[in-house]
Amino acid sequence: MTSGIEFDLIMIPIAGEKDENIERVERAVEEQSRSWAICGFDKNLNNYHEEIYKKLRQAGVGPLQIYLDGNSRDTLGNVIGLAKIINKTDSKKIGVASYFSHICRIMYFADRAKGEGIIDKDIEIIALPTEQTWRELLYGTFGLFGKICEIGYYGGIEEAQQHPTGNFGNFIKKKI
């Protein structure tokens, strides 16, 4: 189910279970893109970068087309890492392959980043949705609410990122 859009960059945020990450890669490679970004790292995910990289290579993506942000620990960090890749690649049309409420968080944070001058205002983020479970919907809703509060409290997205809330996210994941 391709969108018919030719992207400058497609972001594959790493999160959740191995199958979710593979589903994101499979959705992403259905599209045409000049470059690809694997964003995120979680020590509990056994570092899926290599596996995602191999899947992209098997799909015909060249090694110089793949960018890696291995520093981010949450969705807000993914957007900050993505901003650096966008600036390196001069990308304007960005696809994001993930479940819908995750994409909503990414779009919200990207809009905030535009407002704070971290990302150019002319960047376009386009959803490449995968299936979403009710748990992902709930987690996405609570996660967005929590980060909106943090951004407001700390005064901006880069400042909020300096105070990660991994414990909050892990608490919510365990409860739902």
Buried (B, 14 or more C-beta within 10 A) or exposed (E): EEEEEEBBBBBBBBBBEEEBBBBBBEBBBBBEBBBBBBBBBBEEBEEBBEBBBEBBEEEEBEEEBBBBBEEBBBBBBBBBBBBBBBEEBEBEBBBBBBBBBBBBBBBBBBBBBBEBEBBBEEBEBBBBBBEBEEEBBBBBBBBBEBBBEBBEEBEBBBEBBEEBBEEBBEEBBEEE
